[in-house]
Amino acid sequence: MESFLVSTGIVALAEVGDKTQLLAFILAAKFRRPWPIIWGILVATLVNHGFAGALGQWLTTLISAETLRWILGGSFLAMAAWILVPDEFDEEDAKLARFGVFTTTLIAFFLAEMGDKTQIATVALAAQYQALGWVVAGTTLGMMIANAPAVILGDRIAHKMPTRLVHGVAALIFAVLGVLTLLGAGEAYGL
């Protein structure tokens, strides 16, 4: 359950102001049909984070526990720094409108998540906790917590979110996870 809660919290915080949240705002403004957009985000995230989580668990079979502990600790610290760097949105991510609302959202979100902070976090969290289902459920819920309101409320909330503060909290959580992992906290999970 810890893996679910940590995964949800980290991704929900990390997603605020992220390029995929900006994509959610743009798709909502363009299509004005929130439910197909929300369903597209959900399916894209489940597939993307499912692959990322499986990759994270697979890596644990290739790397020794001691080496993995150092890689994960360093990864969490790197994520803490990366989360403080503002994302830039690529307009190409939103130019798939010929496929319909759901499919456009599905494709755009899947592609936008490739190599994104939350996808990398999913790989690291799945490797850390060895709980693929809980991590993917948590990271997906975190994405939905951040993006569904963006789709439904759109511009009414876009400028009211304290993005820097939220990213600071997320960076702090990643930093704490990194330090705890380096100090051996992951040993409870076989790392």
C-alpha positions, -999 to +999 in steps of 0.1 A: +000+000+000+030+023+007+040+019-030+005+030-041+004+061-019+039+072-026+034+067-064+001+086-064+015+115-044+047+119-063+031+118-097+002+140-088+027+166-076+052+161-104+024+164-130+014+200-120+027+223-147+042+193-166+039+192-204+012+166-203-009+188-180-004+216-205-015+192-232-046+184-212-054+221-211-049+225-248-070+194-257-098+206-234-098+240-251-097+226-286-123+199-283-145+210-254-155+173-247-140+164-214-150+127-210-133+114-242-102+133-232-102+120-197-107+084-210-078+089-235-055+101-207-064+071-185-058+045-212-026+062-225-013+064-189-022+028-180-004+015-211+026+038-208+031+034-171+024-003-174+054-007-197+075+016-176+067-003-144+074-037-161+108-023-172+115-012-137+108-046-123+127-063-151+158-042-143+159-056-108+165-091-123+196-078-142+213-057-116+226-067-082+207-054-051+236-032-040+241-017-075+204-012-079+202+006-046+228+032-057+212+036-092+178+041-076+191+065-050+209+085-076+178+084-099+155+097-072+180+126-065+183+133-102+144+134-104+144+159-075+166+182-096+148+175-128+113+182-114+125+218-107+131+224-144+100+238-161+087+218-191+084+232-225+053+222-245+058+211-281+028+221-302+033+190-323+020+169-294-015+184-299-017+183-337-034+149-341-070+161-343-079+141-374-083+109-353-112+121-331-111+133-295-104+100-277-078+086-302-061+120-305-058+122-267-046+086-264-018+091-290-008+125-279-006+115-242+012+083-249+038+101-270+042+130-246+048+106-217+077+089-235+108+098-215+088+122-193+095+127-156+065+107-145+074+078-168+110+077-155+096+080-120+074+049-127+104+029-137+123+038-106+093+033-082+085-001-097+121-011-092+122+003-057+090-012-044+087-044-065+049-039-066+041-034-103+003-033-099+003-009-070+029+014-086+011+016-119-022+021-102-007+049-081+011+067-109-020+064-130-042+078-102-016+106-097-018+115-134-056+115-132-056+137-101-035+163-119-050+161-154-088+154-150-093+188-132-072+204-159-096+190-185-128+198-167-119+232-152-094+243-179-084+279-177-103+286-145-075+267-126-045+270-149-032+303-135-042+297-098-020+267-092+012+274-072+033+254-096+067+263-081+056+253-046+041+221-058+072+212-078+093+221-047+073+196-026+076+169-052+114+176-055+117+173-017+098+139-017+121+126-045+152+138-026+140+121+006+134+089-013+168+092-028+186+097+005+165+069+022+173+045-006+210+053-005+209+047+033+194+013+027+157+019+031+150-003+001+165-034+019+130-041+032+120-047-005+150-069-012+172-041-026 
